[in-house]
Amino acid sequence: MTNRFQLTSNQFTLITALVFLTVFNLPFLRAAYAVADKTENTSFLFLVALPCLLFALLHLLASLWVWPLIAKPITALLFIISCFVVYAQVSYGVVFDYGMIQNIFETDASEATSYLSLSAVLIVTGLVLLSSLWLLKIQISYRPLLREVLAKCMTNAVVLGIAGALTLSCYAEFAATARNNPELKRQLIPFEWVDNTYDYWHDQLSYSAENFVTLDEQPVLERHAGNLARLTIVIVGETARADHFAYNGYQRDTNRFTRSFEPLYFKDMISCGTATAVSVPCIFSDLSRKAFSANEARQRQNLLDLAQDAGVDVTWIDNNSSCKGMCLRQTYERIPTDADPEQCDGDYCFDSILLDRLQTNLKNLDKQDSFIVLHEIGSHGPTYFRRYPDKYREFTPDCPRSDIQNCDQAALINTYDNTILYSDFINSKIIELASRFTQRAVSVLYVSDHGESLGDSGVYLHGLPYSFAPDEQKHVPMWLWTNHHQNELRGCLAQYQASEASSHDNIFYTLMQLLGIHSAVTSPELNMLEHCDSVS
């Protein structure tokens, strides 16, 4: 016991707040000062008041958990999690808003471990030791309960009073900075990630099947004009950004494999979100981007439900993390990561594995209309180099590592482009398999869930809050191929080639018509095929 340092609860709270300020919120302070540097007439008082106010708020927060038995365990837990958060912020530009928290909890082990690298382990371990080791060497002394409460109140009153006085003296600068730079607050640790984690679990625990919303109890499947059974395949791509598609004017021919099929490409498709956990359910939900809530989407009929209820055979085949709650009532096949030693490495499978599963599924088709969703691993980062076989390592040198921020950007782009090229090869094979069904009305729709940052403006990966996410994370590719009336469709859909004329919001209603589903759930202004009679 003599080897331990004695600290009062107030001293411990002050040190804890100081560690959060100087270790974990350094990226926030740097970003805030960078904004201030670009603002005319920023006062010195503002530069002093900002860390003082943050320290006061951190002190107030820490005082809430500094009590006997729980102070050190909670502090250690918050420190350790915050180490991972600050590393992701600094290394990849990740912001831990609600969508990112959802993504974390709904990912799988393979996806999570893709972010590990030697540098990540060393840096995070160093941060954990730096922030937490001192906890083992101290003993906290507490006053009797009433005196402890009074001491906390008095200390917080003094700290908040000083910080408040400084803040009020330059309130206009604080108000302007906060109003003009709302993204800054999303970097505050631990406030942002704790708040969004609470919101996420509150939504999950409040979910109830009793509150399920039925949009249409009796959707009707209309017969195809040519009296053909329909085969509709939707390929959900992963992390493909539109400006790396040759169809979109990219200088590299990243679409050479599907080009011979002449799919109808939508040049200005905008995603619903910047993360899979948002975009995938949004694609299959009737909720628009502005009204979208993943929790609400799980509790209402979606496109797959309406198709199945109308009599369509619905199947979801997944080579990614999951269907994000959209296929809870349909046939679902998650491909094991050890399904085939030639196509899988135990953590991931190449998307070629989807071709095997699709071929098996197509062999078992009956006379019923069929709707198949293929969820690709696509261009999922940061381990882009694990998304394609060596045979498709065309653009070199590539970046065979997960700490992509340490790669030469040209090599990183080479690696990413290899994933786009390989996905295009897989997609061409999907069309090829589907096109063999000449006695069916076949449609293949490809769309990516969101885009990706590749070091643009120092940002990597995806998942930034939508309000200030760059175009690279929101501008996604989409194309449509059919074996019937393709030329008529090209003319009919020409209006959707205008700038930002289409988005994920269009897909739900467009697929409803493509599937031949007549329902009370309708929105003609969002249905891109509304005036395309040849599709019916």
Solvent accessible surface area in square Angstrom, and as a share of the most:
residue,aa,sasa,rsa
1,M,149,0.66
2,T,138,0.80
3,N,120,0.62
4,R,106,0.39
5,F,135,0.56
6,Q,113,0.50
7,L,29,0.14
8,T,48,0.28
9,S,1,0.00
10,N,26,0.13
11,Q,84,0.37
12,F,0,0.00
13,T,3,0.02
14,L,64,0.32
15,I,62,0.31
16,T,0,0.00
17,A,0,0.00
18,L,90,0.45
19,V,22,0.13
20,F,2,0.01
21,L,19,0.10
22,T,71,0.42
23,V,32,0.18
24,F,0,0.00
25,N,0,0.00
26,L,90,0.45
27,P,23,0.14
28,F,14,0.06
29,L,18,0.09
30,R,164,0.60
31,A,27,0.21
32,A,1,0.01
33,Y,75,0.28
34,A,50,0.39
35,V,33,0.19
36,A,8,0.06
37,D,124,0.64
38,K,174,0.74
39,T,76,0.44
40,E,147,0.66
41,N,143,0.73
42,T,41,0.24
43,S,39,0.25
44,F,159,0.66
45,L,69,0.34
46,F,3,0.01
47,L,60,0.30
48,V,53,0.31
49,A,0,0.00
50,L,17,0.09
51,P,29,0.18
52,C,44,0.27
53,L,43,0.22
54,L,9,0.04
55,F,40,0.17
56,A,0,0.00
57,L,72,0.36
58,L,2,0.01
59,H,3,0.01
60,L,67,0.33
61,L,47,0.23
62,A,1,0.00
63,S,6,0.04
64,L,121,0.60
65,W,20,0.07
66,V,0,0.00
67,W,65,0.23
68,P,70,0.44
69,L,169,0.84
70,I,76,0.39
71,A,2,0.02
72,K,54,0.23
73,P,81,0.51
74,I,58,0.29
75,T,0,0.00
76,A,27,0.21
77,L,102,0.51
78,L,22,0.11
79,F,0,0.00
80,I,67,0.34
81,I,61,0.31
82,S,0,0.00
83,C,0,0.00
84,F,108,0.45
85,V,6,0.04
86,V,7,0.04
87,Y,17,0.06
88,A,17,0.13
89,Q,19,0.08
90,V,97,0.56
91,S,14,0.09
92,Y,5,0.02
93,G,21,0.20
94,V,11,0.06
95,V,10,0.05
96,F,18,0.07
97,D,18,0.09
98,Y,60,0.23
99,G,12,0.12
100,M,22,0.10
101,I,8,0.04
102,Q,6,0.03
103,N,16,0.08
104,I,80,0.40
105,F,92,0.38
106,E,45,0.20
107,T,40,0.23
108,D,37,0.19
109,A,81,0.63
110,S,16,0.11
111,E,21,0.09
112,A,48,0.37
113,T,67,0.39
114,S,2,0.01
115,Y,68,0.26
116,L,97,0.48
117,S,19,0.13
118,L,135,0.67
119,S,29,0.19
120,A,6,0.05
121,V,72,0.41
122,L,111,0.55
123,I,85,0.43
124,V,12,0.07
125,T,64,0.37
126,G,36,0.35
127,L,34,0.17
128,V,32,0.19
129,L,95,0.47
130,L,119,0.59
131,S,0,0.00
132,S,16,0.11
133,L,98,0.49
134,W,54,0.19
135,L,8,0.04
136,L,121,0.60
137,K,97,0.41
138,I,8,0.04
139,Q,59,0.26
140,I,23,0.12
141,S,50,0.32
142,Y,65,0.25
143,R,74,0.27
144,P,86,0.54
145,L,130,0.65
146,L,129,0.64
147,R,147,0.54
148,E,3,0.01
149,V,59,0.34
150,L,95,0.47
151,A,16,0.12
152,K,17,0.07
153,C,76,0.45
154,M,134,0.60
155,T,26,0.15
156,N,14,0.07
157,A,65,0.51
158,V,91,0.52
159,V,25,0.14
160,L,56,0.28
161,G,42,0.40
162,I,106,0.54
163,A,2,0.01
164,G,25,0.24
165,A,63,0.49
166,L,44,0.22
167,T,18,0.11
168,L,130,0.65
169,S,71,0.46
170,C,11,0.07
171,Y,133,0.51
172,A,77,0.59
173,E,43,0.19
174,F,26,0.11
175,A,26,0.20
176,A,34,0.27
177,T,29,0.17
178,A,67,0.52
179,R,169,0.62
180,N,105,0.54
181,N,25,0.13
182,P,71,0.45
183,E,44,0.20
184,L,13,0.07
185,K,113,0.48
186,R,57,0.21
187,Q,36,0.16
188,L,33,0.16
189,I,1,0.00
190,P,1,0.00
191,F,55,0.23
192,E,18,0.08
193,W,20,0.07
194,V,60,0.34
195,D,78,0.41
196,N,13,0.07
197,T,32,0.19
198,Y,144,0.55
199,D,52,0.27
200,Y,8,0.03
201,W,105,0.37
202,H,102,0.46
203,D,35,0.18
204,Q,38,0.17
205,L,146,0.73
206,S,56,0.36
207,Y,63,0.24
208,S,33,0.21
209,A,77,0.59
210,E,165,0.74
211,N,91,0.47
212,F,63,0.26
213,V,64,0.37
214,T,70,0.40
215,L,38,0.19
216,D,19,0.10
217,E,146,0.66
218,Q,152,0.67
219,P,9,0.06
220,V,83,0.48
221,L,50,0.25
222,E,83,0.37
223,R,185,0.67
224,H,14,0.06
225,A,87,0.68
226,G,45,0.43
227,N,98,0.50
228,L,61,0.30
229,A,26,0.20
230,R,8,0.03
231,L,0,0.00
232,T,1,0.01
233,I,0,0.00
234,V,0,0.00
235,I,0,0.00
236,V,0,0.00
237,G,1,0.01
238,E,1,0.01
239,T,0,0.00
240,A,3,0.02
241,R,11,0.04
242,A,0,0.00
243,D,59,0.30
244,H,12,0.05
245,F,8,0.03
246,A,18,0.14
247,Y,31,0.12
248,N,41,0.21
249,G,68,0.65
250,Y,31,0.12
251,Q,152,0.67
252,R,67,0.25
253,D,59,0.31
254,T,0,0.00
255,N,0,0.00
256,R,89,0.33
257,F,60,0.25
258,T,0,0.00
259,R,105,0.38
260,S,93,0.60
261,F,52,0.22
262,E,118,0.53
263,P,8,0.05
264,L,8,0.04
265,Y,17,0.06
266,F,1,0.01
267,K,98,0.42
268,D,32,0.16
269,M,0,0.00
270,I,40,0.20
271,S,1,0.01
272,C,6,0.04
273,G,4,0.04
274,T,11,0.06
275,A,3,0.03
276,T,8,0.05
277,A,0,0.00
278,V,31,0.18
279,S,0,0.00
280,V,0,0.00
281,P,1,0.01
282,C,2,0.01
283,I,0,0.00
284,F,0,0.00
285,S,4,0.03
286,D,27,0.14
287,L,21,0.11
288,S,40,0.26
289,R,84,0.31
290,K,177,0.75
291,A,61,0.48
292,F,33,0.14
293,S,43,0.28
294,A,13,0.10
295,N,17,0.09
296,E,73,0.33
297,A,1,0.01
298,R,50,0.18
299,Q,23,0.10
300,R,30,0.11
301,Q,7,0.03
302,N,0,0.00
303,L,0,0.00
304,L,0,0.00
305,D,6,0.03
306,L,0,0.00
307,A,0,0.00
308,Q,67,0.30
309,D,79,0.41
310,A,16,0.12
311,G,32,0.31
312,V,3,0.02
313,D,59,0.31
314,V,3,0.02
315,T,10,0.06
316,W,0,0.00
317,I,1,0.00
318,D,0,0.00
319,N,12,0.06
320,N,7,0.03
321,S,8,0.05
322,S,32,0.20
323,C,7,0.04
324,K,15,0.06
325,G,11,0.11
326,M,0,0.00
327,C,6,0.03
328,L,99,0.49
329,R,93,0.34
330,Q,19,0.08
331,T,85,0.49
332,Y,81,0.31
333,E,60,0.27
334,R,88,0.32
335,I,3,0.01
336,P,71,0.45
337,T,39,0.23
338,D,108,0.56
339,A,40,0.31
340,D,38,0.20
341,P,124,0.78
342,E,154,0.69
343,Q,31,0.14
344,C,13,0.08
345,D,86,0.44
346,G,39,0.37
347,D,52,0.27
348,Y,14,0.05
349,C,5,0.03
350,F,47,0.20
351,D,3,0.01
352,S,24,0.15
353,I,1,0.01
354,L,0,0.00
355,L,26,0.13
356,D,61,0.31
357,R,59,0.22
358,L,0,0.00
359,Q,71,0.31
360,T,80,0.46
361,N,36,0.19
362,L,10,0.05
363,K,158,0.67
364,N,115,0.59
365,L,36,0.18
366,D,86,0.44
367,K,191,0.81
368,Q,75,0.33
369,D,15,0.08
370,S,2,0.01
371,F,0,0.00
372,I,1,0.00
373,V,0,0.00
374,L,0,0.00
375,H,0,0.00
376,E,1,0.00
377,I,13,0.06
378,G,5,0.05
379,S,1,0.01
380,H,3,0.01
381,G,0,0.00
382,P,0,0.00
383,T,6,0.03
384,Y,2,0.01
385,F,60,0.25
386,R,69,0.25
387,R,3,0.01
388,Y,9,0.04
389,P,36,0.23
390,D,123,0.64
391,K,171,0.72
392,Y,27,0.10
393,R,109,0.40
394,E,81,0.36
395,F,23,0.10
396,T,71,0.41
397,P,96,0.61
398,D,14,0.07
399,C,3,0.02
400,P,90,0.56
401,R,104,0.38
402,S,10,0.06
403,D,7,0.03
404,I,0,0.00
405,Q,45,0.20
406,N,80,0.41
407,C,23,0.14
408,D,97,0.50
409,Q,84,0.37
410,A,64,0.50
411,A,10,0.08
412,L,2,0.01
413,I,48,0.24
414,N,10,0.05
415,T,1,0.00
416,Y,0,0.00
417,D,0,0.00
418,N,0,0.00
419,T,0,0.00
420,I,3,0.01
421,L,2,0.01
422,Y,7,0.02
423,S,8,0.05
424,D,3,0.02
425,F,39,0.16
426,I,0,0.00
427,N,3,0.01
428,S,8,0.05
429,K,68,0.29
430,I,0,0.00
431,I,0,0.00
432,E,66,0.30
433,L,15,0.08
434,A,0,0.00
435,S,34,0.22
436,R,147,0.54
437,F,55,0.23
438,T,97,0.56
439,Q,142,0.63
440,R,24,0.09
441,A,3,0.02
442,V,0,0.00
443,S,4,0.03
444,V,0,0.00
445,L,8,0.04
446,Y,4,0.02
447,V,0,0.00
448,S,0,0.00
449,D,0,0.00
450,H,0,0.00
451,G,0,0.00
452,E,0,0.00
453,S,0,0.00
454,L,2,0.01
455,G,15,0.14
456,D,41,0.21
457,S,119,0.76
458,G,55,0.53
459,V,28,0.16
460,Y,35,0.13
461,L,4,0.02
462,H,10,0.04
463,G,2,0.02
464,L,12,0.06
465,P,6,0.04
466,Y,49,0.18
467,S,91,0.59
468,F,64,0.27
469,A,7,0.06
470,P,39,0.25
471,D,104,0.54
472,E,43,0.19
473,Q,0,0.00
474,K,34,0.14
475,H,39,0.17
476,V,0,0.00
477,P,0,0.00
478,M,2,0.01
479,W,0,0.00
480,L,5,0.02
481,W,23,0.08
482,T,4,0.02
483,N,56,0.29
484,H,26,0.12
485,H,82,0.36
486,Q,30,0.14
487,N,121,0.62
488,E,93,0.42
489,L,1,0.00
490,R,88,0.32
491,G,54,0.52
492,C,36,0.21
493,L,1,0.00
494,A,56,0.43
495,Q,111,0.49
496,Y,25,0.09
497,Q,58,0.26
498,A,59,0.46
499,S,94,0.61
500,E,124,0.56
501,A,38,0.29
502,S,3,0.02
503,S,28,0.18
504,H,1,0.00
505,D,32,0.17
506,N,8,0.04
507,I,1,0.00
508,F,2,0.01
509,Y,23,0.09
510,T,10,0.06
511,L,1,0.00
512,M,10,0.04
513,Q,37,0.16
514,L,6,0.03
515,L,2,0.01
516,G,6,0.06
517,I,13,0.06
518,H,113,0.50
519,S,16,0.10
520,A,81,0.63
521,V,21,0.12
522,T,94,0.55
523,S,14,0.09
524,P,70,0.44
525,E,131,0.59
526,L,50,0.25
527,N,15,0.08
528,M,5,0.02
529,L,0,0.00
530,E,69,0.31
531,H,144,0.64
532,C,4,0.03
533,D,120,0.62
534,S,29,0.19
535,V,3,0.02
536,S,49,0.31
